[in-house]
Amino acid sequence: MEDSRSRTIQAILFDLDGTLIDTSDDFVHILNAMLIEDNRPPIPADIIRSHVSNGSPGMITLGYGLQPSDGGFERQKQRFLTLYKNHTRLADRDSSAKLFDDMEDVLAAIEASDIPWGIVTNKPRHLAEPMLAQLKLTERCSVLVCPDDVSKAKPEPDALWLAADILNCTPEACLYAGDHERDIQAGHAAGMITIAALYGFIPRDENPEQWRADYTISSPLELLEWLDECDWLLPDHP
């Protein structure tokens, strides 16, 4: 019989925006404030939401039709980042980020199982840390890896390897959940079990099935149900 210890989940890692936390209201607020200031029509929230995982570059392309190689792109991106940083440091703002529905139950169950959980994100540390503090997640999160910490961000596996190393875990015994193709690519490259968060910020023209994630979930609660089905052990690789 296989020793259950060899199938122990050593860590559960999450992408930040669109997987662990719903940050879409902040993005909607900033982009539409910029557009209104520039006498441009605001964009519906649901459209902005579907582009949040593309970060500030995605916001500028969506709002202004500019590509990174276009003149004016970098200026608008830096403007967005400055406004975003200043806005998200206001803990009492109307557009506060929040855990996705039922994610608190998921985190509590993970913690009760004595499995460390952490975050691997492409969000810069100076933006990620205040958000975690506002949500009182700083002490609960066992590891936070940002692009500042590695030479190559996702979709390269470096950040995931660093997280596993900090936690003294074997990558193959870690789960990584994300709502973008680069998350799944990074997870595969790192040798981790990948989970596509279909409830996240996925563009309407995107087909997550093409990402070839090991598993998919339509809500945070489905992750908890899946873990229960696996008896909180590593599943057989699909």
Secondary structure, DSSP 4 states (H G I P E B T S, - for coil): ---GGGGB--EEEE-TBTTTEE-HHHHHHHHHHHHHHTT-----HHHHHTTGGGHHHHHHHHHH---TTSTTHHHHHHHHHHHHHHHHT-TT-TT--EEPTTHHHHHHHHHHTT--EEEE-SS-HHHHHHHHHHTT-TTT-SEEE-GGGSSS-TTSSHHHHHHHHHTT--GGGEEEEESSHHHHHHHHHHTPEEEEETTSS--TT--GGGG--SEEESSHHHHHHHHHHTTTBPPPP-
